[in-house]
Amino acid sequence: MAEKKAEKKPVRKSEKKTEKSGVKSAAKSSVKRAVNLASKKPVFGLDIGTRSIVGTVGYREGDVFTVLAQEVKEHETRAMLDGQIHDIAAVGNTISQVKQALEKKLDLKLKEVCIAAAGRVLETVEVHVDWEPDQE
């Protein structure tokens, strides 16, 4: 009599969970089926770094954060240097591209965002002063 091999049930990518971080990743195809986004209260986060901008959308259930979609885009110019924004328009354009890509992936309008920005969140301004000291 032939032995039957036990069939392994394949694990879908959308069901994988990392034990260390408590983060789950949902594959694009299962996003609409498995997750009712309105009831999950999705969170949109942006990490504005010196080299790139990372956008992440997900939701939290208990101690687990499930990532629904993520988009990474590098700055096309040196819009940021050493954690400082030097070209606000260029950084804003890259942020818009990341946001639009996430909205397209999820078929969802993103209206609120939480941000993390690299280093110093300052606009660099050069100032020149002509000054003559009092002579006494």
Backbone bond lengths (Angstrom), bond angles and torsions (degrees), N, CA, C in turn:
res aa  C-N    CA-C-N  psi(-1)  N-CA   C-N-CA  omega(-1)  CA-C   N-CA-C  phi
1 M - - - 1.443 - - 1.519 109.09 -
2 A 1.306 116.07 133.45 1.460 121.49 -177.54 1.513 110.26 -76.33
3 E 1.326 114.88 138.00 1.463 120.49 179.03 1.523 109.83 -79.96
4 K 1.323 116.96 137.20 1.454 120.38 176.34 1.523 108.42 -89.08
5 K 1.314 114.39 132.28 1.454 118.88 177.25 1.517 109.04 -81.84
6 A 1.304 115.58 137.87 1.469 119.61 176.48 1.519 108.15 -67.97
7 E 1.322 115.70 127.10 1.453 119.71 -179.70 1.522 109.97 -81.48
8 K 1.304 114.72 131.43 1.463 119.89 175.71 1.508 108.30 -87.22
9 K 1.294 115.03 130.61 1.461 119.37 176.46 1.525 107.48 -81.36
10 P 1.345 117.15 123.70 1.470 118.73 -178.89 1.524 111.26 -66.31
11 V 1.311 115.23 142.19 1.463 121.08 177.63 1.519 107.27 -91.88
12 R 1.317 115.00 122.79 1.461 119.04 178.83 1.514 109.21 -75.98
13 K 1.339 115.23 146.52 1.462 119.84 179.02 1.520 111.33 -56.96
14 S 1.328 116.78 -33.85 1.458 119.95 -177.40 1.519 112.30 -68.21
15 E 1.360 116.91 -14.24 1.455 119.75 -178.33 1.518 113.27 -102.90
16 K 1.321 117.36 -4.41 1.457 119.72 -178.33 1.512 110.81 -70.17
17 K 1.321 116.10 142.59 1.462 121.94 179.39 1.511 108.48 -136.60
18 T 1.322 115.68 135.16 1.452 118.02 176.68 1.517 107.67 -88.83
19 E 1.308 116.93 129.81 1.458 121.61 -177.19 1.517 112.49 -68.53
20 K 1.337 116.65 -38.62 1.459 120.74 -176.55 1.517 113.26 -63.28
21 S 1.326 116.57 -52.20 1.458 120.28 -171.24 1.512 113.80 -91.46
22 G 1.330 119.07 -16.99 1.452 120.29 -175.82 1.516 111.38 69.34
23 V 1.325 117.67 28.60 1.460 121.96 -178.79 1.519 108.64 -112.45
24 K 1.330 116.03 130.86 1.450 121.47 175.68 1.521 108.44 -108.36
25 S 1.305 116.53 152.37 1.454 121.39 177.82 1.514 109.18 -119.14
26 A 1.324 117.20 128.25 1.458 121.50 178.53 1.525 109.07 -102.83
27 A 1.316 116.51 126.39 1.463 120.72 178.74 1.517 109.42 -69.53
28 K 1.334 116.65 151.79 1.465 122.47 -176.34 1.527 112.07 -55.17
29 S 1.320 118.04 -43.45 1.457 120.96 -175.95 1.520 112.69 -64.43
30 S 1.323 117.39 -27.73 1.456 119.67 -177.85 1.521 113.07 -95.39
31 V 1.321 117.61 -6.14 1.465 120.67 -176.09 1.511 111.25 -58.96
32 K 1.326 117.15 -52.79 1.458 120.41 -176.25 1.521 111.83 -68.79
33 R 1.338 117.75 -36.69 1.460 120.89 -178.09 1.521 111.90 -74.06
34 A 1.308 117.83 -48.34 1.454 121.33 -169.05 1.522 114.57 -86.51
35 V 1.304 117.86 -20.22 1.454 119.53 -171.57 1.524 110.80 -125.16
36 N 1.306 116.45 120.42 1.454 120.33 171.44 1.518 105.32 -87.51
37 L 1.334 116.22 98.82 1.462 120.94 -171.22 1.520 113.64 -58.91
38 A 1.307 118.04 -35.37 1.463 119.88 -178.42 1.523 111.21 -62.03
39 S 1.320 116.89 -40.21 1.469 119.97 -178.57 1.526 112.33 -78.41
40 K 1.333 118.47 -20.75 1.461 122.21 -177.79 1.522 113.33 -87.90
41 K 1.312 118.13 -11.38 1.468 122.98 -178.73 1.535 111.02 51.56
42 P 1.325 117.32 72.65 1.464 119.74 -177.93 1.521 112.52 -63.75
43 V 1.324 115.10 148.73 1.460 123.33 179.41 1.525 107.38 -114.95
44 F 1.343 116.08 135.24 1.463 122.45 177.64 1.520 107.47 -109.96
45 G 1.319 116.46 120.93 1.460 121.36 179.52 1.511 111.18 -121.33
46 L 1.332 115.98 142.25 1.466 122.11 177.06 1.517 109.08 -123.36
47 D 1.317 116.25 131.07 1.458 122.16 172.96 1.524 106.11 -108.53
48 I 1.323 116.33 106.86 1.457 121.51 -178.03 1.523 107.76 -93.97
49 G 1.311 115.07 100.67 1.455 120.77 -176.15 1.515 112.31 -103.06
50 T 1.313 115.54 172.29 1.454 121.31 -179.75 1.526 111.40 -65.65
51 R 1.325 117.91 -37.15 1.463 121.49 -177.69 1.526 114.03 -100.15
52 S 1.338 117.64 -29.24 1.460 119.75 -175.69 1.522 111.46 -152.77
53 I 1.332 114.06 169.56 1.458 121.90 175.73 1.522 107.05 -120.52
54 V 1.328 116.18 130.65 1.453 121.67 179.97 1.526 107.98 -117.49
55 G 1.318 115.93 125.29 1.459 121.57 176.16 1.515 108.97 -110.13
56 T 1.322 116.71 135.12 1.459 121.73 -179.62 1.520 108.95 -133.97
57 V 1.338 116.55 136.96 1.459 121.98 175.05 1.519 107.10 -124.63
58 G 1.319 115.36 132.63 1.456 119.92 179.09 1.509 110.66 -166.04
59 Y 1.316 115.43 -171.53 1.469 120.60 178.34 1.521 109.16 -145.52
60 R 1.322 114.29 160.85 1.466 120.59 -177.71 1.518 109.76 -111.94
61 E 1.320 115.28 133.20 1.456 122.55 172.10 1.515 107.07 -129.03
62 G 1.311 117.05 109.52 1.456 120.69 -176.04 1.510 110.14 63.62
63 D 1.330 116.85 -124.82 1.458 122.09 179.88 1.530 112.67 -95.59
64 V 1.321 117.27 7.48 1.461 121.08 -175.92 1.523 109.92 -111.54
65 F 1.347 115.74 130.36 1.462 121.66 173.85 1.523 107.30 -104.96
66 T 1.329 116.72 121.26 1.450 122.14 -179.71 1.522 109.23 -99.90
67 V 1.324 116.50 122.40 1.458 122.52 179.26 1.523 108.15 -86.13
68 L 1.341 115.88 121.80 1.461 120.78 178.38 1.519 111.74 -89.37
69 A 1.326 116.70 -38.12 1.464 120.96 -179.83 1.520 109.55 -158.98
70 Q 1.326 115.15 151.89 1.460 120.52 177.88 1.525 108.63 -144.46
71 E 1.334 115.91 143.23 1.466 122.14 -179.22 1.521 107.98 -136.83
72 V 1.339 116.82 135.66 1.455 122.60 178.72 1.523 108.20 -124.50
73 K 1.326 116.61 132.32 1.467 120.78 177.39 1.520 108.15 -139.20
74 E 1.331 115.45 127.48 1.463 119.79 177.22 1.526 109.56 -80.08
75 H 1.325 115.76 150.24 1.461 120.48 175.16 1.522 108.25 -64.43
76 E 1.334 116.82 135.40 1.461 120.57 -178.66 1.526 112.02 -77.16
77 T 1.312 116.76 -26.29 1.469 121.64 177.79 1.524 107.15 -126.01
78 R 1.308 116.33 -177.87 1.463 120.09 176.95 1.530 108.50 -84.91
79 A 1.320 114.87 61.06 1.464 121.77 -177.28 1.524 111.33 -69.68
80 M 1.337 116.22 -23.79 1.462 121.25 177.57 1.518 108.53 -128.98
81 L 1.318 115.54 136.87 1.458 121.53 177.07 1.514 108.59 -132.92
82 D 1.322 116.37 128.61 1.466 121.99 178.11 1.522 112.66 49.87
83 G 1.337 116.24 41.62 1.458 120.08 176.32 1.514 114.54 80.25
84 Q 1.315 117.99 4.94 1.463 120.67 179.47 1.521 110.13 -112.00
85 I 1.335 115.80 138.49 1.454 121.08 176.80 1.523 107.98 -78.29
86 H 1.330 116.60 123.06 1.457 121.90 178.28 1.526 111.91 -107.78
87 D 1.323 117.05 -22.46 1.464 121.67 178.39 1.527 107.84 -133.69
88 I 1.332 115.29 92.30 1.465 121.27 -175.65 1.524 111.11 -59.53
89 A 1.335 117.85 -42.39 1.466 121.50 -178.77 1.532 111.45 -61.82
90 A 1.336 117.07 -42.62 1.466 120.89 -179.36 1.532 110.86 -65.86
91 V 1.324 117.30 -43.27 1.472 121.12 178.55 1.527 109.36 -64.48
92 G 1.329 116.95 -42.86 1.465 121.35 178.15 1.520 112.16 -60.89
93 N 1.326 116.63 -39.14 1.462 121.40 178.20 1.528 110.95 -64.49
94 T 1.319 117.09 -42.91 1.465 121.20 179.08 1.521 110.56 -65.03
95 I 1.326 117.01 -40.89 1.470 121.20 176.82 1.525 109.65 -59.94
96 S 1.331 117.20 -44.47 1.474 121.32 179.33 1.524 111.28 -60.25
97 Q 1.332 116.80 -40.98 1.467 120.61 179.16 1.530 111.40 -63.80
98 V 1.334 116.72 -42.01 1.465 121.36 178.86 1.532 109.80 -64.38
99 K 1.310 116.57 -46.06 1.476 121.79 -179.60 1.526 111.09 -61.49
100 Q 1.325 117.33 -46.37 1.461 121.02 -179.51 1.528 111.53 -63.15
101 A 1.319 117.44 -39.03 1.470 121.25 178.68 1.532 110.62 -63.70
102 L 1.336 116.88 -41.67 1.467 120.70 178.60 1.522 110.96 -66.92
103 E 1.321 116.84 -42.18 1.466 120.59 178.86 1.527 110.71 -61.21
104 K 1.324 116.66 -38.99 1.467 121.26 178.97 1.531 110.88 -67.51
105 K 1.334 116.72 -44.11 1.467 121.14 179.57 1.526 111.72 -60.08
106 L 1.325 116.15 -40.30 1.461 120.99 -173.05 1.519 114.03 -98.65
107 D 1.329 117.35 -8.95 1.460 121.74 -173.91 1.534 109.31 52.28
108 L 1.331 113.97 52.83 1.452 122.21 -173.76 1.520 109.33 -145.97
109 K 1.325 117.98 137.28 1.462 122.40 177.31 1.532 108.00 -87.63
110 L 1.337 116.53 121.66 1.465 121.62 179.74 1.523 108.76 -95.22
111 K 1.336 116.30 121.23 1.466 120.77 -174.64 1.523 114.09 -114.40
112 E 1.318 117.57 -22.74 1.467 121.64 -179.48 1.515 108.66 -127.19
113 V 1.342 115.83 149.69 1.457 119.84 -177.23 1.528 110.37 -143.18
114 C 1.326 115.07 148.11 1.462 122.63 170.25 1.528 105.06 -108.62
115 I 1.330 117.63 136.47 1.466 118.53 -177.04 1.517 112.46 -122.20
116 A 1.315 113.45 153.72 1.461 122.81 168.29 1.517 104.00 -129.19
117 A 1.300 117.13 126.49 1.458 120.38 -177.04 1.528 110.05 -118.49
118 A 1.317 115.50 143.63 1.459 122.08 -177.62 1.523 111.33 -65.76
119 G 1.307 114.53 140.67 1.473 121.17 170.75 1.506 114.93 48.11
120 R 1.291 114.77 -121.32 1.455 121.86 -177.41 1.521 109.28 -97.56
121 V 1.311 116.91 124.97 1.460 121.48 -179.97 1.515 107.75 -89.35
122 L 1.311 115.68 70.52 1.459 121.66 -176.10 1.508 110.52 -130.09
123 E 1.314 115.62 149.37 1.454 120.48 170.82 1.523 106.32 -92.57
124 T 1.307 116.94 130.42 1.454 121.07 -179.69 1.525 109.34 -81.26
125 V 1.337 115.74 129.32 1.458 121.57 -179.83 1.515 107.95 -128.59
126 E 1.336 116.64 132.45 1.459 120.91 175.37 1.519 108.46 -96.28
127 V 1.322 116.07 134.99 1.463 121.21 179.83 1.523 108.49 -127.78
128 H 1.324 116.08 134.78 1.460 122.16 175.91 1.526 108.11 -119.03
129 V 1.319 116.20 131.52 1.463 121.09 -178.70 1.526 109.08 -125.27
130 D 1.337 115.10 129.83 1.467 120.31 172.51 1.521 106.51 -95.11
131 W 1.320 115.66 121.99 1.454 118.90 -175.94 1.519 109.38 -145.14
132 E 1.279 115.07 135.77 1.464 120.25 176.22 1.526 107.80 -120.34
133 P 1.328 116.20 126.32 1.463 118.35 179.75 1.516 112.02 -69.33
134 D 1.321 116.21 150.95 1.479 121.55 176.61 1.525 108.41 -64.51
135 Q 1.332 116.59 136.81 1.463 119.18 177.97 1.514 108.65 -105.46
136 E 1.278 117.61 122.29 1.461 121.70 -179.81 1.488 112.12 -117.96
